[in-house]
Amino acid sequence: MNTKSPEAFRTISEVSKDLSLPQHVLRFWETKFTQIKPIKRGGGRRYYRPEDIELLRGIKYLLYNDGYTIRGVQKVIKENGAKRIISKPNQNNDFTLGIDEHTSSFQNENKPQSMIAETKRKKLMTVLNDLVELKKKLNSGD
């Protein structure tokens, strides 16, 4: 089996497999992140450049590992540029967003982003449990 050189263009199926993402997610991200610009050939076939793939990898890392929203990642790209996203995720990029997009008042800048996402998840679970309890009270007529 021939392997492609690192500089070779990749099809959407190859990128999907490499990044463990469904193809429809890659197509959706193209609509949300204008920096992702695969070359389209006959029949609309997409060919991703190595820099497109690295940007996709960085976006995936911010969304899935650091707990950013799409809007949050868009803001990071706008403020820091796509080159910062392309740099390797394990370099501990420090992207600080506004309080309404990614952080809350109890978080500090010294925490790793993955810990912030876990703390945020726990707080959201507490709110969800409170809402479930309120719903039970409303349904029981208390």
Residue, then its C-alpha position, 0 to 999 in steps of 0.5 A: m500500500n502506498t503512503k502519501s507524503p506529508e505534503a500531499f493533499r488528502t480527501i475528506s475521507e482520509v482526513s475524516k479517518d485521520l482525525s476520527l471525525p465524521q465527514h459531515v462534521l468537517r463540512f459543517w466546520e467549513t461553514k463555521f470557520t472560513q479559514i478552512k478552505p479545501i480545494k474543490r475539484g470536479g464533482g465537488r470533491r474536496y482536497y485538504r492541504p496539510e495546513d487545512i488538516e493542522l487547523l482542523r486538528g487544532i479546532k478539534y482540540l479546542l472544541y473536544n479537549d478544552g471545552y470551547t464552543i464554536r463561537g469561542v474558537q472563532k474568537v480565538i482565531k480572530e484574536n490570535g490568528a489561525k497560525r496559533i491554532i495550527s501550532k501543536p495542541n500539546q504546546n499548552n496554548d493559552f487562549t483567554l476568552g471573555i467571561d461569557e464565552h468560555t470562563s466564569s468568575f470562579q476560574n483562574e488563568n493558572k488552571p489548564q483548559s481541560m480542568i476548566a472544562e471539567t469544572k464547568r461541566k460539574k457546575l452545569m450538572t449541579v444546575l441541571n439537577d436543581l432544575v430536575e428537582l424544581k420540575k418534580k416539585l412543580n409536577s407534584g403540586d407543592 
